[in-house]
């Protein structure tokens, strides 16, 4: 989800003025709770979450927590648009510690790329109570810091993607702990290096703590799918097929092709490379040719999952695909929420929910 860039400078100034430190050792930040940035699209109170879930059930959604995901891919757009896709995928993330990989939308503005971005907060704001950052975060950072990891609280306090999932994760498990990591621009080679390094570090920590993947820890990566159309995208034209009915259907068909070929089924380096070929400009990986905001965090997550257990493997199951103009919206205005962007035939966002086991 691309937020309004006109407030970027103000947000950066606010974060810097409030004393958000850079390059701290994780766990040492005096601002112990990372505040919620988006209080419009996402729930910030437990009563809002109770209302959201009640409305999702009234729309006909059925709970099915019979599976256990080792990794999941989840959207991060406004709750009114994404709706039951959040609980559809996150109900089966049952581990007590969640490694969260998210988009770093503003990383270029801060001059950040090529490294996994950790934070140093000890809690993140949650609707029931503040969510503890796992002590394993500090261990993970120490194992990665020399090669592929840095700390930027400024980046984390500007970014909205990870916080979208916290209310739903906490809805299902009040004592959930998180390890938040943002992924800025990286070359395809660097993404594989980062994913492999993260997998190696996670295996060492899991062995030390007797953790089982899927039961004690899980990985959740968040991305919105295509950002499509010609309207209110900062003057850019993202309507590769046009934004009439025929063009929008062709775009959705292309989305299904991308997902089927790269995200569903067994995870492999070949399929991850194919995902990159769908999304990244081969002449400049900092530019996309198909507008998935998670074009860096998704490959890193997939490489991490692959290298965690390349012998046994891991399979992806597409749970649902939808868009902000093809699904019924959840009413949220009466509970103090709203929309951070429009949804029209010439401005819409795609969403994919995928579970891996």
C-alpha positions in Angstrom: 0.0 0.0 0.0 1.6 3.3 -1.1 0.8 6.1 1.3 0.5 9.8 0.4 4.0 11.0 -0.2 3.1 14.7 0.5 3.5 14.1 4.2 6.8 12.2 4.0 9.0 15.2 4.9 6.8 16.1 7.9 6.9 12.5 9.1 10.6 12.3 8.9 11.0 15.6 10.8 8.6 14.4 13.5 10.5 11.2 14.0 13.8 12.9 14.2 12.6 15.5 16.6 11.2 12.9 18.9 14.6 11.5 19.3 14.4 8.3 17.4 17.9 6.9 17.5 19.9 5.3 14.7 22.3 2.4 14.8 21.4 1.5 18.4 22.1 -2.0 19.7 18.6 -3.6 19.7 16.9 -3.5 23.1 18.6 -0.2 24.2 16.1 2.3 22.8 14.9 4.7 25.5 11.6 5.1 23.5 10.6 1.6 24.4 7.3 1.4 22.6 7.1 1.9 18.8 3.9 3.9 18.2 1.4 3.0 15.5 1.8 5.1 12.5 -1.5 4.4 10.6 -4.5 4.9 12.8 -6.9 5.3 10.0 -6.6 2.2 7.9 -5.7 -0.1 10.8 -7.3 -0.8 14.1 -5.6 0.7 17.2 -8.1 -0.3 19.9 -9.3 -3.7 21.0 -13.0 -2.7 20.6 -12.3 -1.8 17.0 -10.8 -5.2 16.4 -13.8 -6.8 18.0 -16.1 -4.8 15.7 -14.0 -5.6 12.6 -14.1 -9.4 13.4 -17.8 -9.3 14.1 -18.4 -7.7 10.7 -16.1 -10.1 8.9 -18.1 -13.0 10.4 -21.4 -11.3 9.4 -20.2 -11.1 5.8 -20.0 -14.9 5.8 -16.4 -15.7 6.6 -15.9 -19.1 8.3 -13.1 -19.8 10.7 -10.8 -22.7 9.8 -7.7 -23.0 12.0 -7.0 -26.6 11.0 -3.7 -25.9 9.4 -0.4 -24.5 10.7 1.7 -22.2 8.6 5.5 -22.1 8.8 5.4 -19.0 6.7 2.6 -16.8 5.4 2.2 -14.0 2.9 -0.3 -11.3 4.0 -1.5 -8.0 2.5 -1.2 -4.7 4.5 -3.8 -2.4 3.0 -6.7 -0.7 4.8 -8.9 -3.2 6.8 -12.0 -1.9 4.9 -10.5 -3.1 1.6 -8.6 -6.3 2.6 -11.3 -7.6 5.1 -11.3 -11.3 5.8 -8.0 -12.0 4.0 -6.2 -10.9 7.2 -7.8 -13.6 9.5 -7.9 -16.1 6.6 -4.1 -16.3 6.5 -3.2 -15.2 10.0 -5.5 -17.5 11.9 -3.1 -20.4 11.1 0.1 -18.6 12.2 0.2 -20.3 15.6 3.8 -19.8 16.7 4.5 -17.7 19.7 7.3 -15.8 18.0 6.8 -14.2 14.6 9.6 -13.0 12.4 7.9 -10.3 10.5 9.4 -9.2 7.1 7.9 -6.0 5.7 8.2 -3.4 3.0 10.5 -0.4 3.5 8.5 2.1 1.5 10.6 5.1 2.5 14.0 3.6 2.5 15.2 5.4 -0.6 14.4 8.7 1.0 16.5 7.8 4.0 19.4 6.5 1.8 18.9 2.9 3.0 19.3 -0.2 0.8 21.1 -3.6 0.7 20.6 -4.5 4.4 17.9 -6.0 6.6 16.6 -3.2 8.8 16.0 -4.0 12.5 14.7 -1.7 15.2 15.7 -1.3 18.8 12.3 -0.9 20.5 11.3 -3.3 23.2 7.6 -3.2 22.5 5.2 -2.3 19.6 1.8 -0.7 20.1 -1.0 -3.3 20.1 -4.8 -3.0 20.5 -4.9 -5.1 23.7 -1.5 -4.3 25.1 1.9 -3.5 23.8 3.4 -6.4 21.9 6.8 -7.5 23.2 9.7 -7.7 20.8 11.3 -11.1 21.3 14.7 -11.3 23.0 15.7 -13.5 20.1 15.7 -10.3 18.0 18.9 -9.2 19.7 20.5 -12.6 19.1 19.5 -12.5 15.5 20.8 -9.1 14.9 24.2 -9.9 16.4 24.5 -12.9 14.1 23.6 -10.8 11.0 25.0 -7.3 11.8 28.4 -7.7 10.3 27.1 -8.7 6.9 23.4 -8.0 6.1 21.7 -6.0 9.0 21.5 -2.5 10.3 19.3 -0.7 12.9 17.1 2.2 11.9 14.3 3.2 14.3 13.5 6.1 12.0 12.7 3.7 9.2 10.5 1.5 11.4 8.6 4.5 12.8 7.8 5.8 9.3 6.7 2.4 7.9 3.2 1.0 8.1 3.4 -2.4 6.5 4.2 -4.6 9.6 1.9 -2.9 12.0 -1.1 -3.9 9.9 -0.8 -7.5 11.0 -0.2 -7.0 14.7 -3.9 -6.5 15.7 -4.9 -9.8 14.0 -1.9 -11.7 15.4 -2.7 -10.5 18.9 -6.4 -11.2 18.4 -5.5 -14.9 18.1 -2.6 -15.0 20.6 -2.5 -12.3 23.2 1.1 -13.1 24.3 2.6 -13.2 20.8 6.1 -11.8 20.4 7.5 -10.3 17.3 10.8 -9.7 15.5 10.2 -6.9 13.1 12.5 -6.6 10.0 12.1 -4.3 7.0 13.6 -5.1 3.6 14.7 -2.1 1.4 15.9 -2.3 -2.2 18.3 -5.1 -3.0 19.7 -6.7 -6.1 18.5 -10.3 -6.8 21.9 -11.6 -5.7 21.8 -9.6 -2.5 18.3 -10.8 -1.7 19.4 -14.4 -1.9 22.5 -13.6 0.3 20.2 -11.9 2.9 17.7 -14.7 2.9 20.4 -17.4 3.3 22.1 -15.5 6.1 18.8 -15.0 7.9 18.0 -18.7 7.5 21.4 -19.7 8.9 21.0 -17.4 11.9 17.5 -18.6 12.6 18.6 -22.2 12.5 21.3 -21.4 15.1 18.8 -19.7 17.4 16.2 -22.4 16.9 18.8 -25.0 17.8 19.8 -23.1 20.9 16.3 -22.5 22.1 14.8 -25.9 21.0 12.4 -24.1 18.7 10.3 -25.9 16.1 9.5 -24.1 12.9 5.7 -23.5 12.7 5.2 -24.3 16.4 7.6 -22.0 18.2 8.5 -19.6 15.5 7.1 -18.7 12.1 7.8 -16.2 9.3 5.2 -13.7 8.1 6.0 -11.5 5.1 3.6 -8.7 4.0 3.1 -7.2 0.6 0.2 -5.7 -1.3 0.0 -7.1 -4.9 -0.3 -4.9 -8.0 -0.9 -1.2 -7.6 -2.9 -0.5 -10.7 -4.4 2.4 -12.7 -3.8 5.9 -13.8 -5.5 7.9 -11.1 -3.8 9.3 -8.0 -0.6 7.4 -8.3 1.6 10.5 -8.2 1.2 11.2 -11.9 2.4 7.7 -12.9 0.6 5.3 -15.2 0.4 1.8 -13.7 -2.4 0.6 -16.1 -0.4 -1.8 -18.3 -3.6 -3.2 -19.9 -5.8 -0.1 -19.5 -8.3 0.5 -16.7 -11.6 -0.3 -18.4 -13.3 -3.5 -17.5 -11.3 -5.5 -20.1 -8.0 -4.0 -19.0 -8.7 -4.6 -15.3 -9.6 -8.2 -15.9 -6.4 -8.7 -17.9 -4.4 -7.3 -15.0 -6.1 -9.7 -12.6 -5.4 -12.6 -14.9 -1.8 -11.6 -15.0 -1.7 -11.5 -11.3 -3.0 -15.0 -11.1 -0.3 -16.1 -13.5 2.4 -14.5 -11.4 1.1 -16.1 -8.2 0.6 -19.6 -9.8 4.1 -19.5 -11.3 6.1 -18.1 -8.4 4.3 -18.2 -5.1 2.1 -21.3 -5.1 3.5 -24.8 -4.8 7.1 -25.8 -3.8 9.4 -22.9 -3.0 12.6 -23.0 -5.1 15.4 -20.6 -6.1 14.2 -20.9 -9.7 10.7 -19.7 -8.8 12.0 -16.9 -6.7 14.2 -15.8 -9.6 11.0 -15.9 -11.8 9.2 -13.7 -9.3 12.0 -11.2 -9.7 11.6 -11.3 -13.5 7.9 -10.5 -13.1 8.5 -7.5 -10.7 12.0 -6.0 -11.2 13.3 -4.0 -14.1 16.2 -6.1 -15.4 18.1 -2.9 -16.2 17.7 -1.4 -12.7 16.4 -3.5 -9.8 15.5 -0.3 -8.0 12.6 0.1 -10.4 9.7 -2.2 -10.8 8.0 -3.4 -14.0 5.0 -4.8 -12.2 4.0 -2.8 -9.1 4.2 -5.2 -6.1 5.5 -3.1 -3.2 7.0 -6.3 -1.6 9.3 -7.0 -4.6 12.3 -7.2 -2.1 10.8 -8.6 1.1 9.0 -11.5 -0.6 12.1 -12.9 -2.3 14.1 -12.5 1.0 11.3 -14.4 2.9 11.1 -17.1 0.3 14.9 -17.6 0.3 14.8 -17.7 4.1 12.2 -20.4 4.0 14.0 -22.4 1.3 17.4 -22.4 3.1 15.9 -23.2 6.5 15.2 -26.7 5.2 16.2 -27.2 1.5 16.0 -31.0 1.8 12.4 -31.2 3.0 11.1 -28.1 1.2 8.1 -26.0 1.9 4.9 -25.6 -0.2 2.7 -22.5 -0.8 -1.1 -22.6 -0.9 -3.0 -19.7 -2.4 -5.8 -19.0 0.0 -7.4 -16.0 -1.7 -6.7 -13.3 -4.2 -8.8 -10.1 -4.3 -8.6 -6.4 -5.0 -9.9 -3.2 -3.5 -12.6 -2.9 -6.2 -13.8 -6.5 -6.4 -14.6 -7.4 -2.8 -17.3 -6.1 -0.5 -15.8 -3.4 1.8 -16.2 -3.5 5.5 -17.9 -0.5 7.1 -15.4 1.2 9.4 -16.4 4.9 9.5 -18.6 4.4 12.5 -15.7 3.0 14.6 -13.2 5.7 14.0 -11.4 4.2 11.0 -11.4 5.0 7.3 -9.5 4.8 4.0 -6.0 6.0 3.2 -6.5 5.8 -0.5 -9.3 5.7 -3.1 -10.6 2.6 -4.8 -11.8 3.0 -8.3 -11.5 1.3 -11.7 -8.4 3.5 -12.3 -6.9 3.2 -8.8 -6.9 -0.2 -7.2 -4.7 -2.6 -5.3 -4.4 -6.4 -5.5 -4.1 -8.7 -2.5 -2.8 -12.2 -2.2 -3.0 -14.4 0.9 -0.6 -17.5 0.8 0.1 -20.0 3.5 3.2 -22.2 3.5 3.8 -25.5 5.3 
